[in-house]
Every structure is written in structure tokens, then in C-alpha cells.
Amino acid sequence: MIEEQRSQWGSKLGFILAASGSAIGLGNIWRFPYTTGENGGAAFVLVYLICVVVIGIPVLIAELSLGRHTQRNPVGAIKTIVPKGAWKILGYLGVITGIVILSYYSIVAGWTIGYIVKTFTHTTSDFGQFIADPKSEFGYFIVFLGLTMLVVLGGVKEGIERWSKILMPLLFLILLGLILFAITLPGAEAGIKFYLSPDFSKITGKTILAALGQAFFSLSLGMGAMITYGSYIPKNTNLITSATTVALSDTLIAIMAGLVIFPALFAAGMSPAQGPGLVFNVLPQIFSQMPAGTIVGVFFFILLAIAALTSSISLLEVGVAWAVDELKLTRTKATLALGFAAFIIGIPSAMSQGYSSFFSNLHLLGKTGFLDIVDFLFGSFALTFGGLILSIFIGWKWGSAKASDEIMYGLDKNYKPVLKIWSFLIRFVCPVVIFFVLLNIFEIF
Ligand code: TRP
């Protein structure tokens, strides 16, 4: 299928739903709780909220404005602004990062699909056994990646937008129900305290890096996904209110997920610092104690899998938009080639959950196991680094004045002061803060 005219979202609401669909996913319900658990709880949550407001929202507005202005994928967008020079490498980095994140994102999403089945059939094997079994590990991985490719093949409006429409409200409602149940469990108070009453002595450079990385991951920033989604926005969309709506709904869902997980976790006497398995160990506990737990559990994991799907398609769409625009591949060829690449890259991650002791015990930068290491390098570091270069590119190279003109399009004068604040944040605060936070990786700071 060759797209002659660049497609657009069907409506403003359609765009907001699709962008929220990209943002809301495993990042909120799987990654946010276990990262919070590893980084000491409430203090991390506070730093995270600050990162979303001070860095996340400005970078989100910046990505959307560059996308809408150029109507291109990240590589093409950068080339439109600066035809020559090294800046476009940032676009390639985005394409690669998207495919690598997709590789392990699909594995974790596969666990979710597996848990639909497990909950339904009351299979009792524990999480560790489940993910160490290569049959289920690879089977569900391939199913999820295949679904992602199918939706991306369908294109923007039919594929992506349609899926996002009913899902968000449903996910919200089921989380609300689960919170009410979890906080009334005996022993839940300790979890609420861990999650909401900050111990500031726990904030270190590493905490801040983890919080910033999580903000980029959760808001789908730093690799051009929002440039790509922005390229399909009609001109008359208000970028400031859209970005704020997306960021707030994403943050709300993450905070709600924590309110389910931590009370239940402490009620069951489990450790908060158990890493990526956290929610998969805790959630079945909740469902097994709940009235009608099987139904609720099955329904929850179905919603989570769909939320993951509306996110994973944006990871793949970036590379597909690039291959279609720049390499002139058909959408079908681009999707098949990049999906296959994600599968190959995902193999060691899939084997790193107990099946292959080599990949499971690999140790780097304080992370153990191939999946965790790749998540740190691409899901935290590459996104944060991408955000640094992107804020310099948009704030200084393209220039915040030109970007502001794009953002102001169709808005009234009252937005002028807001844009002044945005310019200041994107030119000074974002680059400087991100730079210092990144130094942590090398333990310089
Ligand atoms: N934000 C999604 C989540 O929280 C994951 C995701 C989708 C993403 N697209 C992205 C992360 C682009 C980084 C960049 O589950």
C-alpha cells in the first residue's frame, strides 16, 4: 500500500487518544511500579512528577511541533530543518531505539498475554517458571509482535486510532476498582506509606536518572515517536493543551497502578525491590483474593495487552514512517523488515529470563540479565540522551522562536506567556538538567 497523500488523524480527539495510547502502556503498569520499588518508593515518585512537569511536557510539545511543522518522520524532519550535517544521526538513533525497545517490549507484552491464559485456566506455575520456559516465552512474544505488525500495516487512522478509542476509559475504570480493593486489604497501610510518604534521604543521582528515564519512557519521548505522531496532526490542533492532556492522563494511570501494586504488595509481605517480575508476582495475588477474581484478572490482562499494543505500534511506526518516506519502501515491506529485525534483536532478551544462564546472568552497569541491560541502555539512557540532543536541536538549531510560531498557530495571544516559559525550559532547563543527570551513568557526579 503506497500512501499518496500523507494521512492524518481523523479528529483532534483521535490524535489525543492515539498519543495517550502510545504513552499509556507497560511503562505505566509494569515499569513504573517496579522502578519505584527499586528506588525506594515515595521519594522517587516525587522526583518523577517533577521530571514530567519540568522536562517531559516541554519536550513533548517540542516533538509535536517539529512533527507538525515538517510533516515527516524523525530523520526527514531533521533533514527538512538542517539538510546537511550530523543532526540527522539523531533521527537514525530514534529509529534504532524504537526497534530495540520494541524487541523487549513485545516480550513483556507477551507475558501479559500469557497471563490472560494463565488466569483463565488457573495455571499455578509461578512467574519465574513461566518466563524461563522457551515455548511460552517465544510463543507469546511472536504473537504480540505479529499483532503489532498487523496494526501498523493497517496505517494511521484505521489501525492506530481505532484501537485507542474505547480502551483508555476502560483501563481507568478497572484500575479504580482494583485500588479500592487493594487499599482495604489487611496490612495495606505500609504499602501506602512506602508509596506516598517520601524519605528524602533516598534521593541519589541514580534515583534522579531512573526517574528522568522513566518519564521519557512513559511519555514516549526521546526517539521521535511524538515527532512522527505530530506529523499526522491537523494544523488547527492546540499543541499545548494536547501535550498537557496526554502527560496528565499518562501520569494519572501510572500513579493509579502504584496505588494498586504497593498496598497489595505489602499486604502480601513481598519485597518492593524485586525488579521486572514485580507486577506479575503481585497481581495474581490480588486476583486470587478478590471476589470474581478470575473474571477481573482476565479482563485486566486483556486491557493491559491492548494498552501495550497501542504503545508498541508507535515504536514500530517511527521506523516504518522513516522507511516509507526516506527509502521509498512500501508500508508492507517496511513493516515486515523492521518487525523481523525486532524479533532477531529480541531473541537474547527472551532467553535471558532463566532459559539461557549466559544471557540471564550477564552483568553490566548494575543491571543483571540481557533484557534489563537493554532496557537500561535503550529504555533509559538512549531516550534521555535523545531528549538532550533534541532539546538542543529544537531550542537552538531550529530555534525556539520558529518552534514557537508553529506552536502558536491558531492560538490566541493569551498563550504568549506560556510560550515564553516553554522557550526557557526547552533552551536552558532541559539541556542542562538532562546533561547533569546523564553524567551519573559514568559515576562522575
Ligand atoms: N510509553 C510507552 C509505555 O509507557 C512505551 C513507548 C511507546 C515508548 N512508544 C515509545 C517509549 C517511544 C519510548 C519511546 O508503555
Residues whose N, C-alpha, C, O or C-beta is under 5 A from the ligand:
A	BS01	LIG	S22 A23 I24 G25 L26 G27 N28 F216 F217 S218 L219 S220 L221 M223 A225 S311 S312 S314 L315
